[in-house]
Amino acid sequence: MSANPFFDPSLPKRHRSARRFKRFTAVSVLMTLAFLFFFLFDMVRTAAPAVWQAYVKVDVTYNEQTLRFTRKAVDKKYGKIVSRAWLRTIPKQVDADPTLMDTTVALWVLADDQVDQYMKGHHHKLRPKEVTTVENMKENGDIELRFNAVFFSQGDSKIPENAGIQSALIGSVLTLIVTMIIAFPIGVMTAVYLEEFAKDTRLTRFIEVNINNLAAVPSILFGLLGLSVFINLFSMPRSSPLVGGMTLALMTLPIIIVSARAALRSVPVSIRQAGYGLGLTKLQIVQDHVLPLALPGILTGSIIGLAQAMGETAPLIIIGMIAFIPSSPESITEAATVLPAQIYTWAGMPERAYVEKTAAGIVVILLILVALNATAIYLRKKYELKW
C-alpha cells in the first residue's frame, strides 16, 4: 500500500507538542490558583483575630487624684491589665460628664494588648501574677472578647490595642478624590484631542510615545517629581492629601489616557460618518455621539487606574504621607496618611498585636480593590454596546 502523498510526517510530533503545551498551561493555571488561595487563606487567618478585642470589667474611681495620675483610677493589681490608652481618656470623661467626680463605677474598659494576646492564645509578656489575675477574671466573667470597634473608629497609636485605620482610611479617600478630580478630566480631554482632533505629526507621535512610556515608569519617580515640584518648588503642605492626590494624578494620567483612547477607537467609524452626513461638526459628533458611546470603556480604565493608585505606597512615602497621624484630617491641606502607608508602618512595629492589625489592613485594601474592580466590570457590562 502506497504512502499518502499528503501526509505530513511532522504532524504527530506537532500534536504531541500541542498536548504538552496544553498540560503545561493547565498546570500553570492550577499553580496560580493554589498560590492565590494560599495567600488569601493565610492573610484572612492572620487578620481574623483583629476582629475581636479584649475588654475587662473593673471598678474605676474618679477624683482629683486620678485626674492627675490616671493609673490610680483602678486597683493596683489591674495596672498592667487595663489599657493605658483608656486610662488617658479619664479627664475627657469627666469633662463630658462632671457627675462622675468622686464616684466609683464598674465599667467595661479596653484591656492591655498583652492581655488581648493572652486571651487569643498568642505569645504574650504577662508576668505569672498577671496571668493569675486574668484567669481569675475569666472565672468571674470579668474579661471577654468583643467586636473590635476601635480598629475602625480610631487613628494610629503607639499603644497597639488603641491603633485603628480611621485616619488612614479618611486620608486615602481624600487623596483619591483629589486624584480623580485632576486626572479624569485632563486624561479624557487629552485622549479625545489625540484620537479625534490631533493631526499625525512628529509632535503628536512624540507625545503618544512618551505617554505610553510614562505608564511603565516606576511609581517612586512620580513621588520624587511631586516632592521637587509641588513641595519644594510651590511650597505646598507636606504630607497632605492635596499633594498626595496631585502626585498620584501624575501617575494615573497615562493609564486613563491610554484606556480612553482605546475606548474612543472602539467606536465604529460609521457613527462619525453618519454624523457628517447629517451636517454635524466634528465637535458635535465627538461630544454628542462618540464620547457617550466610549464612556463605559473610559470609566472602566479610570476605575482601574484609581484602584492602582489606591494601593500605592512608594510615591506617598517620598512626599511624607507616612507620618504618625493619630487624628483624621478634616481637609485636603492637613497632614494625613493613607492606608498602604499605615500598613507599612505597622509591619515594622515590634509588638505582636500589630501583626494581626497589619493583616486586617491588607484585607480591607483587598476588599476595596475588589469592589472597585467589580464596579468597573459592572459598568462595562451594563453600558457596553456590541457592534
N, C-alpha and C positions, 0 to 999 in steps of 0.2 A: 504493500500500500504506500503510495507516494505521500510525501510530507506536504502539508498545507502551505502553499506559497505565501499566504497572507498571515501566517502565524509569526508573531514576534517572539523570539527566544527570550528576550529580557522581560516579557510580561509577568511570568511567575515571580521573578525577583522583585519587580516593582510592587506587585500585590503584597508580598511579604513585608516590604519596606513600609507600605501604607498601613498594614496591620500593626507593625511595631510602633509606627508614629501614633496611631490611634490609641494603643495601650499606653504609650508614654504621656500623651495629653490627658488621658483619664486618670493616671496616677498623679500627675501634676495637680489636677483639679482636686483630687481627694486629699493630697498633702496640704494644699492651700486651705481647704475647708477644715481639716483637722487642726492646723495651726490657729486659724481664726477661732474655732471652738475652744481650744485650749486657752488662748489669750482671753477671750470673753469670760470663760468659766473661772479662771484664776483671778481676773480683775473683780468680778462680781463676788466671788468667795472672800476676797480680801476686803472688799468695801462693805460687805453685809453687816459686820459688827458696828460700823459707824452709824447705822440707823438707830441704834439704841445707846442710851447714856445712863450712867448710874446716878441715882438720887438717894439721899439719906434723910431720915426724919430725926431732927434734933431740936432741943429747946434753945431758942435764940433770945438773948436778953438785950434790950435797947435801953441805954442810959448814957450819961455824959462820958463815962469811961470807955464804953465800947465804941462811941463815935470817934474817940481819939485812937484807940487801939482795937481795931475790929476783930483781931484774933480772940479777944476776951469775950466776944459775944456768945461763944459756945463753950461748953465744958472743955477742960484742957485735954481730956483723952480723945476728943474729936478734932484736935488741932490739925492732924495730918489726914483727916477723913473728909472734912469739908473743903470745898474748892476755895482757894484764895480769891479767885475772881468774884465769887458770890459774896464773900465777906466784904470785899471792897465796895459793894453796892449798898451797904447798910446806911451810910449817910444819905444817899439818894432816896432810900426807902422812907427814912424819917422825914425828909423834906416833902415827899409826896403824901405822907400820912403822919402828921405830928402826933396823933393819938397813940402811936407806938411807943413813945417815950415812957420810960420807967415801967415797962411791961416785959413779961417773958412769954413767948409764944412758941408753940410746937409747929415747926414748918418742915416741909419737904424742900431740901436745898440741893444744889448741884454738888456732886461728890468730886473728890480729887481724881486726877487722871490715873494714878496708881491704883486706887480703889476700883475705878472703872475697868482697868485692865485685869485686875484680880477677879472681878465678877464675870468677866468674859473668858476666863481661863487662859489669859495670855501672860507673858513674862511681866513681872512687876518688881517693885523695890520696897514693898511694905516690910516693916520690921515684924518680928513674931508677935509682939504685944498688939500691934495694929491689926494684924491678921486675926488675932483673937477677938478684938473689938468688932471687926467686920463680921466674923462668924456669929458672934452674939447678936448683932443687929439683924442678921439674916434669920436667926431663930425667932426673934421677936417681930419680924415683919417690918423692920425699920429701914430696910435698904432694898431697892428694886431697880430694875432696868426699865426705862421709859423711852418713848419716842424722842429722838434727839432733835428737838426743835431748835436748839442752839446752833446747829450746823447751818440752818437756813436763815436764822434771824440775827446772827452776829457777824461781825467782820473778823479780820485776822487778829490773833492774840498770841503772845508769848506763853500764855498758860494753855496747854493743849486742850483741856476739856472745854474751854471757852472760845476756841477758834471756830470760825464759820466762813461761809463763802458769800455772804450777802454783799459786802462792799465790793468784792471782786466781780460778782455777777452784775451788779449795777454798773460798775466801771466798764465791763465788757459790752453791755447794752449801749451805753453812751458812746463808746468808741466805735461800735459798728454802725450806729445811727449816723455819726459824722462821716464814716467811710462811705456809706451808701449815698448820702446827700451829695457828696463830692464826686464819687466815682461813677455812679449810674448815669446822670445826665451828660457828663463830659464824655464817658465811654460810648454811650449810644450816639451822641451827636458826631463824635469822631468817626464812628463806624458808618453812619449814614453819609457823611461827606466823602469818605474814601471809597465807599461802594457805589454811591449813586451820582455824585457830582464831580469828584476829582478826575482830572484827565490823567492819562497814562504817561507820566513824565518821569524823568530821573529822580526828581524830588519826591514824588509820591511813592515810587518804588523804594527809595531810600527810607522813607518813613515807615512803610509796611515792613521792610526787613527789620528795622530797629524795634518795632512793636512786637514782632514775633520773637525777637531775641530777648526783649525785656521779660517775657513770660517765663524764661528759663534762668533769669538772674537769681542768685541766692538771696533769700529774704533778708539776711543780715546786712547786705549792702544798702537796701532801702532804709534800714534803721540808721546806718551811717549818714545817708543822704538827709533823712529827717533831722538828725542831730545837728548836722552842719548848716542846713538851710533854715529850718523852722526855729530851732532853739538858739544856735549861735549867731546866725545872721539876722533873723527877725525878732529875736528875744521873746518868743512865745513861752507860755508857762510850761516848765518841765514836768514830766510825769502826768500830764493832763490828757483826758480823752480827746481834746481838740487836736493836740499834736499827734497822739497815737492814731486817731482816725485819719488824719491827713497822710501820715506815713503809710498806713495800710491802704489808703486810697491809691497811692502811687503804685503799690504792689498789685492791687486788684484791677487797675485800669487795663493792662494788656489782656487779661482774661476776658473782661467784659467786651472789649473792642473786638477780639478775635471771635468770640461766640456770637456777638451781634452781627458781625459781617457775614458769618456763616448762615445765620437766620435770614438776613436780607437776601443773600444769594439763593436761598431755597425757594423764594417766592418766584413763581413762573414768569417768564418774560412776557407771556400773553397778557398778564394783568397790566403791565406797563403799556403794551401795545394797544390794548383796549382803551386805556385812558387817553393815549394820544389820539386815537380815533374819535373820541368824544370831544376833543379840543381842550383837554386839560393841560395845564402847565406841568413841568417837571416837579415843581414843589408840591402842587396839589396831588399829583399821583403818589409821591412818596409819603406825604403827610396823611392822606385820607385812605390810601389803599395798601401800599407796600408795608408801611410801618405797622399798622394794626395787624396785618397778616403775619408779620415776623415777630410780633410781641411775645408769643409763647416761648419761642426759642431764645429771645433776648432775656426774658425773665428767668428761664432755666439757667442760662450761663451766668447771670448776675447772682442768683442764689447760690450757685456752686462756688463762685468767687467769694461770696460772703462767708460761706462755710469754711473755705480755706483760710480766710482772714481770721475767723473765729478761733482757729487752733494755732495761730502764730504766736511765737514767744520771742524769738531772736531779735526782730526789729524793735519790739517794745522794751526789751531789756536795755537796748542801746540808748533809748530816749528816757530811761529812768522809771518805767512803769513796773518795776519790781520792788518798789519801796514798801516799807511797812505801813500799811494803810488800815487802821482799825475801824474807822468810820466811813460810811458810804458817801461818795461825792454827791453834791446837790446840783452841780453844773458842770459843763464840759471844760471849764477852765481850772477846776480844783484838782488837786493831786489825787490820783487814783491808781489802782492796779487792775489787772484783768485775770480771768480765771486760769489760763495757762501759766501765767507768771506766778500766781498764787500756788498752784500745784508744784511748780518748780521749786519754790521756796520751801514748801512743806516737805518735799522729797529729801531735802538736805538737813532737816531737823533731827536731833538725836533721839527724842522721845518716841517710844513705841506707839503712842496714841496717834501720832501724825501719819503713821503708815496707812492705817485704815482711812484716815481723812484724805490722804493723797489719792488712794484708790477710789474713794467715793467722789472726789472732784473729777477724776478722769471719767467715771461713769456718767456724771452729769454732762460733761462735754460731749461724750459719745451720744447721749440721748438728744442733745441739742443738734448735733450734726446729722443724726438720723432724721430728726424732724425737718431740718432744712432741706435735706436731700429728698425726703418724701414729698415735701411741698413742691419742690422743683419737678419731680416726676408727675405729681398730680396736675400741676398747671400745664405741663407739656401734653399730657394725655387728654385733658379736658378741652383745651383750646386749639390743639394741633389739627391742621387740615391736611388731608392726603390728596395729592393731585394726580 
